Amino acid sequence: MGAYYGYMIIGLIASLVGGFISNRLKSKFQYYSKVGLRNGMSGREIAQTMLDHYGIHDVDIVEGRGFLSDHYNPAKKRVSLSPDVYHGRNVAAAAVAAHECGHAVQHATAYSFLQMRSALVPIVSLSAKAQQFLLIIAFLTLNTMPQIMLITIIAFFITTLFSFITLPVEFDASNRALAWLEQSGVARGEEQAGAKDALWWAAMTYVAAALSALVMLLYLVMRYRSAND
């Protein structure tokens, strides 16, 4: 059970770090939601303008649900913006809307890392669902059936790989968004700086998740090696 307690400690630390970054992101979004855009455009209008600029006319822009639930679905070619972003006429809405359209631009230009991430989604989904059950069994049978731990490590490797492939996808989408916001004149000066700050904290959530996944993977590998020494 000592190995399992070690896992719990690592998980707790990762949760604390992730929670801090998540709360920081929410506070940044709330702050920049109060900073209006001089042009008065809504997130939906900004998204449409950016897609039109890149000649992308087969992507739908819809209003989703929840808070900071914004995402781009490559399978459905759909940009889903949370209500605050869809209707928002502020720096935060501009940053998020442009970022999600950045993913649509990636898709339209066959950005390699986005293609890799999309290809991994089915197997990652399966691995993520199996991990928790595998972990308990792996720790209980570590000394008698270390093969279970090896299977668990493979499952964690897949999700860790996915987390690291996600990083260039997210950073590239933000870079595309910020470049377009400035070049188009939608956000300049302090507005541009605010958008950059908001997107940086959004990116940090993915960095924290990737590092947390890597630390856990290394921990499991060490437990497996110790059981076979």
N, C-alpha and C positions, 0 to 999 in steps of 0.2 A: 504493500500500500504506500510505501515511501515514494515510489515513482509517481503514483497518482497524486500525492500531495504536492510533489514538485510541479506537476502539470497545473494543478490548481493555483499555485503561487504565480507561475508564469502567466496564466490566464487572467488572474486578478490584476497584475501589473499592466498587462496589455489593455485590459478594460479601463483602468484608471487613465492611462495615457490617451486611449481612444476617446474616452469621455471628455477629457480636457479639451482635446482638439475639436470635438464635435460641438461642445458648448461655445468654444471660441468662434467657430464658424457661424453658429446661430446668432451670436452677439454681433458679429461683423455684418451679417445679412440684415439684421434688424437696424443696425446703425445706418448702413448705406441705403436701406429702404426709405429712410427719411431725407435722403439727398436727392432732390428732384433733377431730372434732365432738363436742360435748357430747351431742347427741341420738343419736349412733351410727348415723345413717342412711348407707346406701351410695349411690354415685352413681346406681345404677339406681333405687333407692327415691326419691331426690330427684327424678329426672327424671319418674317416674310421678306423684309427688305434685304436681309443678308442672303437668303436662299435665292432670291431673284438676281442679286448681284452675281452669284456664281452660276446662274443658269440652271438652277435645280428647281424643276417644276413638278416633280412626282413625289414630293414629300409633304405629308399632311402636318398641320400644326393644330394640336388639340389642347383643350384645357383638362388637366388631370385633377387629382385630388391630393389632399395632404399638404404638408409643409416641407419644402426642399425635396420634393419627390420627382423633380425634373429629370428627364432621361430621353435618349434617342433609341428607338427600336429599329435596328437595321433590317430585321425580317419583314416588318410591316411598313418600313419607310415612314416613320411617324415621330415627330418631335412632340413630346408631352411636357407641357409647362404647368407647374403648380399654379393655383389661383393667384397667389401673390405676385408671381412672375408674369403670368399671362396678362393680367390687368395692370400690373405695376408700371408706373412712369417714373422710374428712379434708377439710380446707378446699379443697385443690386439686381433689379430685373433685367437691365441691359446686359450685365455681365453674364448672368446665368443663361438668358435666352441665346446670346451669341455663342456661348460655350457649347450648348446643345446643338446648335446649328453647325458648329465646328465639327461635330461628329458626323453630321450629314454630309459635310464637304469631304471628310475623310472617306466616307463610304462611296461617294461619287467619284473620287479620284483613286479608289482601290488602295487606300493606305494599308500597308502590309501588316502592321501591328493590330489594326482593327480587324482585319481578316483573320488573323491568327486567334484573336480573342473570341470572335464569333464562332470559329470552328471548334473551340474548346468548351463552349457553353454547355452542351449536353452532357459531356463526361464530367465536367466540373460540378454540375448540379447533382449528378449521381454520387460523386465522391463526397461532396459536402454532407449529403443526407446520411451516408454510411459512417462518417467519421466518429460521431459521438458513440454509436453502438460499438464500433471497433475499438475505440479507446478503452472503454471499460473492460472488455474482454481481453484486450492486449495486455493491460496492466495486471489483471488477475492471473493470466496464464504466461506471464513473461518468462518464468524459469522453466516451465514445462512445455510450452508451445510457442517459442519465439517467432515462429512463422507468422502468427497472427499480428505481431508487432510489425513485421516486415510488410505485410499487406496494408497495415495502418499507415506506415511511412509512405508507401506508394500513393495512397489516397491523399495524404497531406502534401506530398510533392506536387501532385496535380493542381491542388488549390493554391499552393504557394507560387507555382509557375504562372498561374492565371493572374495572381495578384501583381506579380512583377511585369507581366505583359501589359497589364492595365495601366501602369505608370506612364509609359511613353504615349499611350492613347490619350490619357487625360491631360498631360502637359501639352501635347501637340494641339489638342482641341482648344485649350486656353490660349495658347500662342496665336492660333488662327483667329480666335475671337478678339483678342486685344489688338492685333494688327488691323483687323477689319474695322473695329470700332473707331480707331484713330484715323485710318485712311478715309473712311466714309464720312467722318465728322460727327458721327453719332455721339461719341464721347471723347472729349479732349481735356487737356489740362488736369484739373483736380478730379474731374469725372473719370478720366482715364486712369489716374492713379488709384482712385477708389475701386474701380473695377478690377484692377490688377491685384490689389490687396485682398479683395473678396475671393477671387479665384485662386490666389496662393493658399489661403486657408482651406479652401475646398480640396485642393490638390494634396494638402498635408494629411487629410483623412485617408487618402489612398496610400500615401507613404507609410503612415502608421500601421495600416492594415497589412501591408506587404512585409514590413519589418517584424511585426508580431507573428505572422505566418512563418517567416524564416527562422525566428528564434525557436518556435515550437517544433518545427521540423528538425532542427539541429539537436534539440533536447531529446526527441524521440530516437534519433539515430544514435546518440550516445547511450541511451538506455538499452537499445538493441545490441550495441557492441559490447556493453558491459555484461549483458546476459550470456553472450557467446564467448567471453574470455575465459 
